[in-house]
């Protein structure tokens, strides 16, 4: 078993952070500012306003698009630790497998690894994010380029982090349980004076999983410091170090158009050669000044460095061997399977600066005008190397008596699918070796107009200049090829809101987003594609929002998302991309969040979605295309409902269920992931103002299901019944 790199110095730093509350001197009189805590029941699953959707503080019912917010209370009650946990209760959003080392949400049929933001600023590198320092998470659906720039095609996810706020924070959280879960989080903060405050949030986890050989070790620490310069100016400074080391797990292959039926813990590939190491450093600074008379200026800067390397040996067959193409990964006798291998490294330096000026104009018609600008630079080095095997005999995997020499795959017995393999990763092998610098400059303007208590509108537009200086170091026999490209992206948004009464709004909206030809990770530029127009996304949406009571809201949205000029991965050859005419997704989403009664809190949603490609791609040619394929991992029906009920200030219980219709693993529409219903439960116990405990049971009825896929032969089983004990200590 490969042992993940030790984090003992970092673990020591966390141990110090964990000890701070006990070592701290008694709080001074400023401790009177402590937040009021209500134990024994959730604070709530409903949020009534957001700043992210419009860059101004706006009531959610006045935002003309579907927005789901996952609160800290819901995160705590469900013991969430990952983005996959988050989207489980977000209608219309799923999660692809991401090859076992990255978040890959599916927004209205569009898979993305880059539409992530942290406090409104881009965080687009491929890794698995943690929730240890999260206050709440906002999921905005539809095209979002007007606010966020390039991308934001089917939606975005924004993490709002915990920051210094002149309140006392003294909290330790621990989780232990099934599959070797061991995790601790510390949150410690203090007002230093009326004009200064600090806060430190830290994480350490060293866990196994339900999958054989799969280990996770991660560490994070996020100190922030806030200072007031007079009555009208506030600045917040933060730094985060985060490290994630884990075994990369690409799940199980398919057999006869279904996931291969094996024990859910069965690992495929060589676990000693399958690992992911990620490390990031990020510095943030935000300054906000209120001029008075309804005018506010805000400037935010984020400088981040990312270092990512992963390697995997995984189920995967060659595309063409001995005249046969699209070979099955598992042979017909179910005795052998193909394994492939590669590794990839990415180093990225991000710099972003945003400036927003907001002015409110009062009058018979009220205007909230936003004028802003953003500049950024992203420097990326990417190296991918394919694995090669020493001329293995692949005849057991091929229905032919003819010997075939293949070096980019190996045939192994199914009974020894997790055994060691002899593979090398020569630097001269085919793959990627790219260097790129992307420069971004944007300006935007938006007007939120209140014509009357019944009618509102939002009109905005953004212009982005995206320029990429890209070098393919492997081109021209290794001498390299330098390519330069630039796009001018114009992204409008228009929304109209009608409010028949104050708690009810009915809206319609139209928005546009673009993804430049370099791709979401800025590594897909080639001589034959650099002049191709960017992908375009047009979202048309109508919906209604109802604040049933101040802490309970319901929403409904119907949409159509058109994607044109689309480059997709060939479902029959993951190493090849195909240009198709486009794709279209239509759907209806319903959501509910908040308190039904003082004791009963709910979070739930339902989505009906239809999505198809709009092109025929040479079904008889070497590319082996598809005709009007249904979009990958897009269920026609999906639903979720979580209920928490508090009997008294000491005891509470929760019960939730998630349903997903059957889906296709890829747009080849050949391999099906069956439908499933998963039931979760929890019990909460408050022993005192300082000690809370909870027991979470995931997959209560031990349902066998398949959570996600990357290809037809990389399918991740869902976890079996899992039990986790959580302990929260407050001081």
JOLINDA-V822429 format. One record per residue. RES is the residue in one small letter. SS is DSSP state (H for helix, E for strand, L for the rest). NEAR is the number of other C-alpha atoms within 10 Angstrom. Layout:
res->[RES & RES]
ss->[SS & SS]
near->[NEAR & NEAR]
//
This chain:
res->[x & x & x & x & x & x & x & x & x & x & x & x & x & x & x & x & x & x & x & x & x & x & x & x & x & x & x & x & x & x & x & x & x & x & x & x & x & x & x & x & x & x & x & x & x & x & x & x & x & x & x & x & x & x & x & x & x & x & x & x & x & x & x & x & x & x & x & x & x & x & x & x & x & x & x & x & x & x & x & x & x & x & x & x & x & x & x & x & x & x & x & x & x & x & x & x & x & x & x & x & x & x & x & x & x & x & x & x & x & x & x & x & x & x & x & x & x & x & x & x & x & x & x & x & x & x & x & x & x & x & x & x & x & x & x & x & x & x & x & x & x & x & x & x & x & x & x & x & x & x & x & x & x & x & x & x & x & x & x & x & x & x & x & x & x & x & x & x & x & x & x & x & x & x & x & x & x & x & x & x & x & x & x & x & x & x & x & x & x & x & x & x & x & x & x & x & x & x & x & x & x & x & x & x & x & x & x & x & x & x & x & x & x & x & x & x & x & x & x & x & x & x & x & x & x & x & x & x & x & x & x & x & x & x & x & x & x & x & x & x & x & x & x & x & x & x & x & x & x & x & x & x & x & x & x & x & x & x & x & x & x & x & x & x & x & x & x & x & x & x & x & x & x & x & x & x & x & x & x & x & x & x & x & x & x & x & x & x & x & x & x & x & x & x & x & x & x & x & x & x & x & x & x & x & x & x & x & x & x & x & x & x & x & x & x & x & x & x & x & x & x & x & x & x & x & x & x & x & x & x & x & x & x & x & x & x & x & x & x & x & x & x & x & x & x & x & x & x & x & x & x & x & x & x & x & x & x & x & x & x & x & x & x & x & x & x & x & x & x & x & x & x & x & x & x & x & x & x & x & x & x & x & x & x & x & x & x & x & x & x & x & x & x & x & x & x & x & x & x & x & x & x & x & x & x & x & x & x & x & x & x & x & x & x & x & x & x & x & x & x & x & x & x & x & x & x & x & x & x & x & x & x & x & x & x & x & x & x & x & x & x & x & x & x & x & x & x & x & x & x & x & x & x & x & x & x & x & x & x & x & x & x & x & x & x & x & x & x & x & x & x & x & x & x & x & x & x & x & x & x & x & x & x & x & x & x & x & x & x & x & x & x & x & x & x & x & x & x & x & x & x & x & x & x & x & x & x & x & x & x & x & x & x & x & x & x & x & x & x & x & x & x & x & x & x & x & x & x & x & x & x & x & x & x & x & x & x & x & x & x & x & x & x & x & x & x & x & x & x & x & x & x & x & x & x & x & x & x & x & x & x & x & x & x & x & x & x & x & x & x & x & x & x & x & x & x & x & x & x & x & x & x & x & x & x & x & x & x & x & x & x & x & x & x & x & x & x & x & x & x & x & x & x & x & x & x & x & x & x & x & x & x & x & x & x & x & x & x & x & x & x & x & x & x & x & x & x & x & x & x & x & x & x & x & x & x & x & x & x & x & x & x & x & x & x & x & x & x & x & x & x & x & x & x & x & x & x & x & x & x & x & x & x & x & x & x & x & x & x & x & x & x & x & x & x & x & x & x & x & x & x & x & x & x & x & x & x & x & x & x & x & x & x & x & x & x & x & x & x & x & x & x & x & x & x & x & x & x & x & x & x & x & x & x & x & x & x & x & x & x & x & x & x & x & x & x & x & x & x & x & x]
ss->[L & L & L & L & L & L & L & H & H & H & H & H & H & H & H & H & H & H & H & H & H & H & H & L & L & L & L & L & H & H & H & H & H & L & L & L & L & L & L & L & L & L & L & L & L & L & L & L & E & E & L & L & L & L & L & L & L & E & E & H & H & H & L & L & L & L & E & E & E & E & E & H & H & H & H & H & H & L & L & L & L & E & H & H & H & H & H & L & L & L & L & L & E & E & E & L & L & H & H & H & L & L & L & L & E & E & E & L & L & E & E & L & L & L & L & E & E & E & L & L & E & E & L & L & L & L & L & L & L & E & L & L & L & E & E & E & E & E & E & E & E & L & L & L & H & H & H & H & L & L & L & L & L & L & E & E & E & E & E & E & E & L & L & L & L & L & L & L & E & E & E & E & E & E & E & E & E & H & H & H & E & E & E & E & E & E & E & E & E & E & E & E & E & L & L & E & E & E & E & E & E & E & E & E & E & E & E & E & L & L & L & L & L & L & E & E & E & E & E & E & E & E & E & E & E & E & E & E & E & L & L & L & E & E & E & E & E & E & E & E & E & E & E & E & E & E & L & L & L & L & L & E & L & E & E & L & L & E & E & L & L & L & L & L & L & L & L & L & L & L & H & H & H & L & E & E & E & E & E & E & E & E & E & E & E & E & E & E & E & E & E & E & L & L & E & E & E & E & E & E & E & E & E & E & E & E & E & E & E & E & E & E & E & E & E & L & L & L & L & E & E & L & L & E & E & L & L & L & L & E & L & L & L & L & L & E & E & E & E & E & E & E & E & E & E & E & E & E & E & E & E & E & E & E & E & E & E & E & E & E & E & L & L & L & L & E & E & E & E & E & E & E & E & E & E & E & E & E & E & E & E & E & E & E & E & E & L & E & E & L & L & E & E & L & H & H & H & L & L & L & L & L & L & L & E & E & L & L & L & E & E & E & E & H & H & H & L & L & L & L & L & L & E & E & L & L & L & L & L & L & E & E & E & E & E & E & E & E & E & E & E & E & E & E & E & E & E & E & E & E & L & L & L & L & E & E & E & E & E & E & E & E & E & E & E & E & E & E & E & E & E & E & L & L & L & H & H & H & L & L & E & E & E & E & E & E & E & E & E & E & E & E & E & E & E & E & E & E & E & E & E & L & L & E & E & E & E & E & E & E & E & E & E & E & E & L & L & L & L & L & L & L & L & L & L & L & L & L & L & L & L & L & L & L & E & E & E & E & E & E & E & E & E & E & E & E & E & E & E & L & L & E & E & E & E & E & E & E & E & E & E & E & E & E & E & E & E & E & E & L & L & L & L & L & L & L & E & E & E & E & E & E & E & E & E & E & E & E & E & E & E & E & E & E & E & L & L & L & L & E & E & E & E & E & E & E & E & E & E & E & E & E & E & L & L & E & L & L & L & L & L & L & L & L & L & L & E & L & L & E & L & L & L & L & L & L & E & E & E & E & E & E & E & E & E & E & L & L & L & L & E & E & E & E & E & E & E & E & E & E & L & L & E & E & L & L & L & L & L & L & L & E & E & L & L & E & E & E & E & E & E & E & E & E & E & E & L & L & L & L & E & E & E & E & E & E & E & E & L & L & L & L & L & L & L & E & E & E & E & E & E & L & L & E & E & E & E & L & L & L & L & E & E & E & E & E & E & E & E & E & L]
near->[11 & 15 & 12 & 18 & 10 & 10 & 16 & 9 & 9 & 18 & 17 & 12 & 17 & 22 & 16 & 12 & 21 & 23 & 14 & 17 & 20 & 11 & 9 & 8 & 8 & 9 & 12 & 11 & 7 & 15 & 15 & 11 & 12 & 14 & 11 & 8 & 8 & 10 & 19 & 23 & 25 & 22 & 16 & 20 & 22 & 25 & 19 & 15 & 16 & 19 & 13 & 19 & 24 & 19 & 19 & 19 & 11 & 16 & 12 & 23 & 27 & 25 & 24 & 29 & 31 & 27 & 22 & 24 & 24 & 22 & 21 & 20 & 17 & 24 & 21 & 14 & 23 & 23 & 20 & 16 & 15 & 15 & 20 & 20 & 15 & 23 & 20 & 22 & 27 & 25 & 27 & 28 & 24 & 27 & 23 & 25 & 22 & 25 & 20 & 25 & 27 & 18 & 24 & 26 & 27 & 22 & 26 & 28 & 26 & 23 & 23 & 25 & 19 & 22 & 25 & 26 & 18 & 16 & 19 & 19 & 20 & 19 & 22 & 17 & 24 & 20 & 22 & 16 & 18 & 17 & 19 & 25 & 24 & 18 & 16 & 19 & 24 & 21 & 24 & 21 & 24 & 29 & 31 & 28 & 29 & 26 & 23 & 24 & 27 & 27 & 25 & 28 & 31 & 29 & 26 & 25 & 24 & 22 & 23 & 18 & 17 & 19 & 23 & 25 & 19 & 24 & 19 & 23 & 24 & 21 & 19 & 22 & 20 & 19 & 19 & 17 & 17 & 17 & 19 & 15 & 21 & 18 & 20 & 22 & 23 & 27 & 26 & 23 & 24 & 24 & 25 & 16 & 12 & 10 & 14 & 19 & 22 & 24 & 24 & 25 & 27 & 25 & 27 & 25 & 19 & 18 & 19 & 19 & 15 & 20 & 19 & 17 & 20 & 21 & 25 & 20 & 21 & 22 & 25 & 24 & 23 & 22 & 21 & 22 & 22 & 23 & 22 & 17 & 11 & 9 & 9 & 12 & 16 & 18 & 18 & 21 & 19 & 20 & 18 & 19 & 18 & 19 & 21 & 22 & 25 & 25 & 26 & 28 & 30 & 28 & 29 & 27 & 27 & 23 & 18 & 14 & 17 & 18 & 25 & 16 & 10 & 11 & 11 & 20 & 18 & 16 & 23 & 23 & 29 & 25 & 25 & 20 & 23 & 23 & 26 & 25 & 22 & 21 & 19 & 19 & 15 & 19 & 17 & 19 & 18 & 18 & 18 & 19 & 18 & 15 & 12 & 9 & 10 & 12 & 16 & 19 & 18 & 19 & 18 & 21 & 20 & 22 & 17 & 20 & 18 & 21 & 17 & 22 & 19 & 22 & 25 & 27 & 27 & 30 & 29 & 26 & 24 & 20 & 17 & 13 & 15 & 12 & 6 & 12 & 16 & 13 & 18 & 22 & 24 & 27 & 19 & 15 & 9 & 15 & 14 & 22 & 28 & 28 & 25 & 23 & 25 & 21 & 20 & 18 & 19 & 19 & 18 & 20 & 19 & 20 & 20 & 19 & 19 & 19 & 18 & 21 & 19 & 21 & 20 & 17 & 15 & 12 & 9 & 9 & 11 & 16 & 20 & 18 & 21 & 22 & 17 & 21 & 18 & 21 & 17 & 19 & 19 & 18 & 19 & 20 & 19 & 20 & 18 & 21 & 21 & 22 & 24 & 21 & 18 & 14 & 13 & 17 & 16 & 23 & 15 & 19 & 24 & 23 & 13 & 12 & 8 & 10 & 12 & 15 & 15 & 19 & 17 & 21 & 28 & 26 & 25 & 23 & 16 & 16 & 11 & 15 & 21 & 20 & 15 & 13 & 17 & 12 & 21 & 15 & 16 & 11 & 13 & 10 & 14 & 12 & 17 & 19 & 21 & 24 & 21 & 23 & 19 & 20 & 17 & 21 & 18 & 21 & 19 & 21 & 20 & 24 & 21 & 23 & 20 & 19 & 14 & 12 & 11 & 14 & 16 & 23 & 21 & 22 & 17 & 21 & 19 & 23 & 20 & 23 & 17 & 20 & 19 & 23 & 16 & 25 & 21 & 23 & 17 & 17 & 15 & 9 & 8 & 11 & 10 & 14 & 16 & 16 & 15 & 17 & 18 & 18 & 18 & 14 & 22 & 19 & 25 & 23 & 22 & 18 & 22 & 21 & 25 & 19 & 20 & 12 & 10 & 12 & 15 & 20 & 25 & 21 & 23 & 20 & 22 & 22 & 24 & 27 & 30 & 26 & 21 & 25 & 24 & 22 & 15 & 18 & 14 & 21 & 21 & 17 & 23 & 18 & 12 & 7 & 14 & 18 & 14 & 13 & 15 & 23 & 19 & 21 & 28 & 22 & 24 & 20 & 23 & 21 & 21 & 22 & 26 & 20 & 21 & 15 & 12 & 12 & 18 & 22 & 25 & 21 & 22 & 20 & 22 & 20 & 24 & 21 & 26 & 20 & 24 & 21 & 17 & 22 & 16 & 15 & 15 & 20 & 23 & 21 & 18 & 14 & 10 & 11 & 15 & 13 & 15 & 17 & 14 & 20 & 23 & 21 & 22 & 19 & 19 & 20 & 21 & 22 & 24 & 24 & 25 & 25 & 25 & 16 & 11 & 12 & 16 & 19 & 25 & 23 & 25 & 22 & 24 & 22 & 24 & 19 & 20 & 18 & 25 & 19 & 22 & 19 & 17 & 13 & 18 & 12 & 11 & 9 & 8 & 11 & 18 & 16 & 21 & 20 & 16 & 17 & 20 & 24 & 25 & 25 & 29 & 30 & 25 & 16 & 19 & 27 & 23 & 22 & 20 & 22 & 19 & 24 & 23 & 20 & 13 & 13 & 15 & 15 & 17 & 21 & 20 & 21 & 19 & 22 & 20 & 20 & 18 & 24 & 17 & 18 & 21 & 24 & 29 & 24 & 25 & 21 & 20 & 14 & 21 & 20 & 25 & 16 & 16 & 16 & 17 & 21 & 20 & 20 & 21 & 23 & 19 & 22 & 21 & 19 & 14 & 13 & 13 & 13 & 16 & 19 & 18 & 23 & 22 & 23 & 23 & 22 & 23 & 19 & 13 & 14 & 15 & 18 & 20 & 21 & 21 & 23 & 28 & 21 & 28 & 30 & 27 & 25 & 28 & 25 & 24 & 20 & 20 & 20 & 18 & 17 & 19 & 19 & 18 & 20 & 16 & 18 & 16 & 16 & 13]
//
